[in-house]
Amino acid sequence: MKYALILPVLWLCHSTVQAQTDTTRTQTDSAQINNKKVTLTLGTLYSNNANYYGQTATKTMAYVAASATLQFRSGIYFSGMGYRLLNDSGSIVSATSAGAGIAFKMGKKLTADLSYSHTFFPVNSPFLQAANTDNAAGSLKYHYWMTSGVNVDYAFGKQQDIFVTLSTEKLIRLGSFSKRKDLITLTPLVEAVGGTQHFYQAYVKEKKLLGLPLPLLPGIPGTSETVTQEATRFDLLSYSLRVPLAYNRAHYMIELAYQLSVLSDKALSGAGNANSFFNCSFYYQF
């Protein structure tokens, strides 16, 4: 059905977000996109808080974003996003990113994706990951009655961090309002994220230089442990459950998604806390 063609492109848009502000993932792999023509997908997104692998900054950062992804028949694609923090009164655009990648099949049920993106953050950006402006990523997904995958991100800039995400999701078709013209889907996803945390060391230093209040954290006077010692280890960071409800038609999708992330006791940002995220997005494909 035609509406299914838009679903894979959303993964391309959200891959950039995953590396920057959001861990949103869609139910269909990018390598399954329509290979008979070039496609352009434009999107808008609202989120109640910036999400970095289930973690959040010290202050709530609701934002809106706009995205564009151009996908060629070869699987090569180019993407760009712009972010606007709703509490940012200093600039119209709070961050922008640009990326490129290639999606391809490695077998009947196995798909892969390789990508690179660069994000432009303003000076003293409040984003947790502002120290890591570049991101190289690779992913594998295996499709059976569910879809399981592994994604590896190498984030680098002022700091260097590696993140590994294991995920499993299931596309559930709930029906339609009109026969063969639309589709309502629910795609529960569970994932576990492990990684290093040098990015948070840089985040704390930036906030201390600005004289902003911070909770007692490793590396701040009055504590006995340093952020550097913790950040050099690869640890489990978070578990997440995401439940997106989507309405699909031939050329567009509307999605409401809720995500609950529980941080491990090894996370430097909010260890042991549970964070909730709500996203509302719209995508149109040409």
C-alpha positions in Angstrom: 0.0 0.0 0.0 1.2 3.5 -0.8 1.1 4.8 2.7 3.8 2.3 3.7 6.4 4.2 1.6 6.6 7.2 4.0 7.4 5.1 7.1 11.0 4.2 6.3 12.0 7.8 5.6 11.0 8.8 9.1 13.8 6.6 10.4 16.2 8.8 8.5 14.8 12.0 10.0 14.8 10.5 13.5 18.3 9.0 13.2 19.7 12.6 13.4 17.4 13.4 16.3 18.5 10.2 18.1 22.1 11.5 18.0 21.0 15.0 19.1 17.9 15.4 21.1 15.6 12.5 20.8 15.6 8.7 20.8 12.6 8.4 18.6 12.6 5.4 16.2 10.1 4.3 13.6 8.8 0.9 12.8 10.3 0.4 9.4 13.9 0.3 8.4 15.2 2.9 5.9 16.5 0.3 3.5 13.0 -0.8 2.7 12.0 2.6 1.3 10.6 2.8 -2.2 13.5 2.3 -4.6 11.7 3.3 -7.8 12.1 7.1 -7.3 13.8 9.8 -5.4 11.8 10.9 -2.4 11.8 14.0 -0.3 10.3 14.0 3.2 9.6 17.1 5.2 8.7 17.0 8.8 7.9 19.0 12.0 8.2 17.8 15.5 7.2 19.0 19.0 8.8 17.5 22.1 8.1 18.3 25.8 11.8 17.9 26.6 15.2 17.3 24.9 16.1 13.7 25.1 19.7 12.3 24.9 19.6 8.5 25.2 16.9 8.8 27.9 18.8 11.6 29.8 17.8 15.2 30.2 19.6 18.5 31.1 19.1 20.1 34.5 16.3 22.3 33.1 13.3 21.1 31.0 13.9 22.0 27.4 10.7 21.8 25.3 11.4 22.3 21.6 10.1 22.3 18.1 12.1 21.0 15.1 11.8 21.0 11.3 13.5 18.3 9.2 14.1 17.4 5.6 15.4 14.1 4.1 16.3 13.5 0.4 16.6 9.8 -0.4 17.9 8.4 -3.7 17.2 5.0 -5.3 20.7 3.9 -4.5 19.9 4.2 -0.7 22.1 7.3 -0.3 20.4 10.1 1.6 20.9 13.6 2.9 19.2 15.1 5.9 19.0 18.3 7.8 17.2 19.5 10.9 16.7 22.8 12.8 15.8 23.0 16.5 14.1 25.8 18.4 14.0 25.7 22.2 10.7 27.2 23.4 12.4 28.9 26.3 15.2 30.3 24.2 14.7 34.0 23.9 18.1 34.7 22.5 17.9 33.3 19.0 15.4 32.0 16.5 17.3 28.7 15.9 18.8 26.9 18.9 20.7 24.3 16.9 21.0 23.0 13.3 22.3 19.7 11.9 23.2 18.3 8.5 24.0 14.7 7.7 24.4 12.0 5.0 24.3 8.3 4.9 23.4 5.1 3.0 20.8 2.4 3.7 21.1 -1.0 2.2 20.1 -4.6 2.5 22.5 -7.3 3.6 20.0 -10.2 3.2 16.4 -11.0 3.0 15.7 -10.0 6.6 18.8 -8.0 7.5 19.2 -4.2 6.7 22.0 -1.8 7.5 22.5 1.9 7.7 25.7 4.0 7.8 25.6 7.8 8.5 27.4 10.9 9.6 26.0 14.2 10.9 27.3 17.5 12.2 25.4 19.7 14.5 26.0 23.5 14.9 25.5 24.5 18.5 25.7 28.2 19.6 28.1 29.2 22.3 27.0 28.0 25.8 24.3 25.8 24.3 22.2 24.1 27.0 22.0 20.8 25.1 23.7 17.9 27.0 25.6 16.8 23.9 26.8 20.3 22.8 30.5 19.2 23.3 30.1 16.4 20.7 29.2 18.2 17.5 29.9 15.2 15.2 28.2 11.8 15.1 29.1 8.7 13.0 26.6 5.9 13.3 26.0 2.4 12.1 23.0 0.1 12.6 21.8 -3.4 11.8 18.2 -4.5 11.9 16.8 -8.0 11.7 13.2 -8.3 10.5 11.0 -11.3 11.6 7.6 -11.2 13.4 9.3 -8.4 15.3 12.2 -6.1 14.4 15.4 -6.2 16.5 18.4 -4.0 16.0 21.7 -2.7 17.3 22.9 0.8 16.7 26.4 2.2 17.5 27.0 5.9 17.7 30.5 7.5 17.9 30.0 11.1 19.1 33.0 13.4 19.0 34.0 17.0 19.2 35.4 18.5 22.3 34.9 15.1 23.9 34.5 11.6 22.6 31.7 9.1 23.5 30.4 5.8 22.2 26.8 4.7 22.6 25.4 1.2 21.8 21.6 0.8 21.6 19.8 -2.6 21.5 16.2 -2.4 20.5 13.2 -4.6 19.7 9.9 -3.3 18.3 6.6 -4.7 16.9 4.4 -3.1 14.3 0.7 -3.6 15.2 -1.9 -2.7 12.6 -5.0 -1.3 14.4 -7.2 -0.8 11.3 -8.3 2.1 9.1 -11.0 4.7 8.7 -11.3 4.1 4.9 -10.5 0.8 3.1 -7.0 0.7 1.6 -6.5 4.5 1.9 -5.1 4.8 5.4 -3.7 2.8 8.3 -3.5 3.3 12.1 -0.5 1.7 13.7 0.9 1.2 17.2 4.6 0.2 17.4 5.8 -0.5 21.0 9.6 -0.4 21.3 11.9 -1.3 24.1 15.6 -0.5 24.1 18.7 -0.5 26.4 21.5 2.0 26.0 25.1 1.8 27.1 27.8 4.3 26.7 30.5 6.6 27.9 29.7 10.0 29.4 32.5 12.5 28.7 29.8 14.7 27.2 28.4 15.2 30.7 31.7 16.2 32.1 31.9 19.0 29.5 28.3 20.0 30.2 29.0 20.5 33.9 32.1 22.5 33.2 30.2 24.8 30.8 27.5 25.4 33.4 30.0 26.1 36.2 31.7 28.7 34.0 28.3 30.4 33.5 27.7 30.4 37.2 24.5 28.5 36.9 23.1 26.4 39.8 23.6 22.7 39.5 22.8 19.8 41.8 25.6 18.0 43.7 27.3 15.9 41.1 30.6 14.1 40.8 33.3 16.6 40.0 31.7 19.5 41.9 33.4 20.8 45.1 32.0 19.0 48.1 32.0 15.6 46.6 34.8 13.0 46.6 34.6 11.6 43.1 35.5 13.2 39.8 33.4 13.1 36.6 36.6 12.2 34.6 36.9 8.8 36.5 33.2 7.9 35.9 33.1 9.1 32.3 36.0 6.9 31.1 33.9 3.8 31.8 31.4 2.2 29.4 28.3 1.6 31.5 24.6 0.9 31.1 22.8 4.3 30.9 19.1 3.7 30.4 16.2 1.5 29.6 13.3 2.9 27.6 9.8 2.0 26.5 8.4 4.0 23.6 4.8 3.7 22.4 4.0 5.6 19.2 0.5 5.8 17.7 0.5 6.8 14.1 -2.0 7.7 11.4 -0.7 6.9 7.9 -1.9 7.9 4.5 -0.3 7.7 1.0 2.0 10.7 1.5 1.9 11.8 5.1 2.0 10.5 8.7 0.8 12.0 12.0 2.3 10.5 15.1 1.8 10.8 18.8 4.5 9.1 21.0 5.1 8.6 24.6 8.5 7.4 26.0 9.4 6.4 29.5 13.2 6.1 30.2 14.6 4.8 33.5 18.2 5.8 34.1 20.7 3.4 35.6 22.7 4.1 38.7 25.7 4.6 36.5 24.2 7.6 34.7 25.9 10.9 35.7 22.7 12.8 34.8 19.8 11.9 37.1 21.0 8.4 38.1 18.0 6.2 39.0 15.4 8.7 37.8 12.6 8.0 35.4 12.1 10.6 32.6 8.9 11.0 30.5 8.9 12.3 27.0 5.9 13.2 24.7 6.4 13.9 21.0 3.9 15.0 18.3 5.1 14.9 14.7 4.0 15.3 11.1 5.7 14.1 8.0 4.9 14.6 4.3 6.6 12.7 1.5 6.9 13.9 -2.1 
